[in-house]
Amino acid sequence: MADLAGKRIVIAGGSGFLGLSMAAYFSKAGGDVTILSRSRPKGNGLWSHVSWDGRTLGKWQESIDGADAVVNLAGRTVNCVKTPDHQDEILRSRVESTRLLGQAIRDISSPPSVWVQMSTAHIYGDPPSAVCTEESAEGIGLAPTVARAWEAAFAESKLPYQRGVIMRTSFVVGRDRGAGGGALATLGLIAKLGLGGRVGSGTQGMSWIHETDLNNIFARAIAEQTMSGAYIVSSPNPVSQVDFMRTLRKVHGMPIGLPAFEWMVRIGAPLVLRTDPELALYGRYVIPQRLMNEGFSFQFAKLDSALKDLYDRAN
Ligand SMILES: NC(=O)c1ccc[n+]([C@@H]2O[C@H](COP(=O)([O-])OP(=O)(O)OC[C@H]3O[C@@H](n4cnc5c(N)ncnc54)[C@H](OP(=O)(O)O)[C@@H]3O)[C@@H](O)[C@H]2O)c1
């Protein structure tokens, strides 16, 4: 665990699934954490909360004046049907909140020396079998377009002398701390019902990371002066969709996993789960090449140990 003792850290968009996990982790590592969000975070922790609207400057700026680090996670969930208004909000919630943080940083006397910016491994698109590293070509479609705009907003908003770290993060498996359990909560339910088999071809990649490793990488980005630029934040062992669900079923002790054909997902996902079928039908294999080169040690490099940890322990 990176040492954050005495560091004042602001997590914008910190009221959600990942933010609450990160706030708890940073506090445990000695950090003094403020969550900046529109709604009051559910649950309690050692963090404090400041309200903003994600669109306009205000008194909330005082929370980042003199802070050591700002972490920006703000963004509307992508786990929805991609109607034009949802697509618009997915883009704007990320780009506009990032630009706003940039304006705020220019408006205060003592800006944080490091800005850690969330992004997504979906920037590499949905290649069926290619294994992507930071060097790989970016993809096409909504998610890569949003990711590029998000990262561009960050590049223009970060102060020229400020250290900036971009986290191209894959699917995070973690616990529900009051703000939902992310996509794993849904997949776990599907697995328990005996429905967690092959989806479509089943060969689409599922790149994943345990929340503890994610939090440790973000903490390291705050503490280590050497970290800068874009990183893939994912375990070194991505798996296919079929293998992911087989491992999840095993952890739940469910021997049956009925398959879902593509047409079923295309009809069922929007109707039943109110989500985008393409999130299940497509995927990507990514490898955290830079973290591996820099000697980062993953606590949960293998999926079975990551899932067992999440389901075996109640904390
Ligand atoms: N979970 C994953 O596996 C994963 C993987 C890669 C990247 N990410 C990215 O990491 C970030 C956090 O993910 P999460 O799973 O914690 O999502 P989440 O639970 O939906 O939390 C999203 C956060 O963004 C804020 N937010 C939502 N809409 C906003 C808007 N219009 N303006 C300003 N803030 C807004 C929310 O706070 P308020 O609504 O209270 O303001 C909340 O704190 C997201 O940007 C997501 O795309 C997540």
The ligand as an SDF file (V2000), in Angstrom:
LIG
                    3D

 48 52  0  0  0  0  0  0  0  0999 V2000
  -16.7200    0.7160  -12.6580 N   0  0  0  0  0  0  0  0  0  0  0  0
  -15.8730    0.3630  -13.6150 C   0  0  0  0  0  0  0  0  0  0  0  0
  -15.6400   -0.8440  -13.8600 O   0  0  0  0  0  0  0  0  0  0  0  0
  -15.1610    1.4190  -14.4120 C   0  0  0  0  0  0  0  0  0  0  0  0
  -14.1940    1.0200  -15.3420 C   0  0  0  0  0  0  0  0  0  0  0  0
  -13.5260    2.0030  -16.0840 C   0  0  0  0  0  0  0  0  0  0  0  0
  -13.8330    3.3390  -15.9100 C   0  0  0  0  0  0  0  0  0  0  0  0
  -14.7940    3.6810  -15.0020 N   0  0  0  0  0  0  0  0  0  0  0  0
  -15.0990    5.1000  -14.8350 C   0  0  0  0  0  0  0  0  0  0  0  0
  -14.8360    5.4750  -13.4850 O   0  0  0  0  0  0  0  0  0  0  0  0
  -15.7620    6.4730  -13.0760 C   0  0  0  0  0  0  0  0  0  0  0  0
  -16.4380    6.0190  -11.7890 C   0  0  0  0  0  0  0  0  0  0  0  0
  -17.0720    4.7810  -12.0290 O   0  0  0  0  0  0  0  0  0  0  0  0
  -18.1080    4.1520  -10.9950 P   0  0  0  0  0  0  0  0  0  0  0  0
  -18.2290    2.7160  -11.3530 O   0  0  0  0  0  0  0  0  0  0  0  0
  -17.7830    4.5640   -9.6140 O   0  0  0  0  0  0  0  0  0  0  0  0
  -19.4400    4.8890  -11.4740 O   0  0  0  0  0  0  0  0  0  0  0  0
  -20.6910    5.4050  -10.6190 P   0  0  0  0  0  0  0  0  0  0  0  0
  -20.9220    4.5370   -9.4330 O   0  0  0  0  0  0  0  0  0  0  0  0
  -21.7940    5.5810  -11.5950 O   0  0  0  0  0  0  0  0  0  0  0  0
  -20.1950    6.8250  -10.1050 O   0  0  0  0  0  0  0  0  0  0  0  0
  -20.0750    7.8950  -11.0020 C   0  0  0  0  0  0  0  0  0  0  0  0
  -19.6640    9.1570  -10.2820 C   0  0  0  0  0  0  0  0  0  0  0  0
  -19.7500   10.2380  -11.2150 O   0  0  0  0  0  0  0  0  0  0  0  0
  -20.6320   11.2420  -10.7200 C   0  0  0  0  0  0  0  0  0  0  0  0
  -21.4860   11.7280  -11.8100 N   0  0  0  0  0  0  0  0  0  0  0  0
  -22.4440   11.0570  -12.4790 C   0  0  0  0  0  0  0  0  0  0  0  0
  -23.0210   11.8440  -13.3990 N   0  0  0  0  0  0  0  0  0  0  0  0
  -22.4250   13.0470  -13.2990 C   0  0  0  0  0  0  0  0  0  0  0  0
  -22.5810   14.2900  -13.9730 C   0  0  0  0  0  0  0  0  0  0  0  0
  -23.5120   14.4520  -14.9120 N   0  0  0  0  0  0  0  0  0  0  0  0
  -21.7870   15.3210  -13.6080 N   0  0  0  0  0  0  0  0  0  0  0  0
  -20.8520   15.1780  -12.6340 C   0  0  0  0  0  0  0  0  0  0  0  0
  -20.6750   14.0260  -11.9480 N   0  0  0  0  0  0  0  0  0  0  0  0
  -21.4380   12.9810  -12.2900 C   0  0  0  0  0  0  0  0  0  0  0  0
  -21.4540   10.5790   -9.6220 C   0  0  0  0  0  0  0  0  0  0  0  0
  -21.6880   11.4780   -8.5480 O   0  0  0  0  0  0  0  0  0  0  0  0
  -23.0010   12.3750   -8.3450 P   0  0  0  0  0  0  0  0  0  0  0  0
  -24.0830   11.7560   -9.1920 O   0  0  0  0  0  0  0  0  0  0  0  0
  -23.2630   12.3100   -6.8780 O   0  0  0  0  0  0  0  0  0  0  0  0
  -22.5450   13.6980   -8.7810 O   0  0  0  0  0  0  0  0  0  0  0  0
  -20.5260    9.4890   -9.0980 C   0  0  0  0  0  0  0  0  0  0  0  0
  -19.7200    9.9740   -8.0480 O   0  0  0  0  0  0  0  0  0  0  0  0
  -16.7410    6.6810  -14.2350 C   0  0  0  0  0  0  0  0  0  0  0  0
  -16.3350    7.8050  -14.9590 O   0  0  0  0  0  0  0  0  0  0  0  0
  -16.5720    5.4170  -15.0690 C   0  0  0  0  0  0  0  0  0  0  0  0
  -16.8270    5.6060  -16.4340 O   0  0  0  0  0  0  0  0  0  0  0  0
  -15.4540    2.7640  -14.2540 C   0  0  0  0  0  0  0  0  0  0  0  0
  1  2  1  0
  2  3  2  0
  2  4  1  0
  4  5  1  0
  4 48  2  0
  5  6  2  0
  6  7  1  0
  7  8  2  0
  8  9  1  0
  8 48  1  0
  9 10  1  0
  9 46  1  0
 10 11  1  0
 11 12  1  0
 11 44  1  0
 12 13  1  0
 13 14  1  0
 14 15  2  0
 14 16  1  0
 14 17  1  0
 17 18  1  0
 18 19  2  0
 18 20  1  0
 18 21  1  0
 21 22  1  0
 22 23  1  0
 23 24  1  0
 23 42  1  0
 24 25  1  0
 25 26  1  0
 25 36  1  0
 26 27  1  0
 26 35  1  0
 27 28  2  0
 28 29  1  0
 29 30  1  0
 29 35  2  0
 30 31  1  0
 30 32  2  0
 32 33  1  0
 33 34  2  0
 34 35  1  0
 36 37  1  0
 36 42  1  0
 37 38  1  0
 38 39  2  0
 38 40  1  0
 38 41  1  0
 42 43  1  0
 44 45  1  0
 44 46  1  0
 46 47  1  0
M  CHG  2   8   1  16  -1
M  END
$$$$
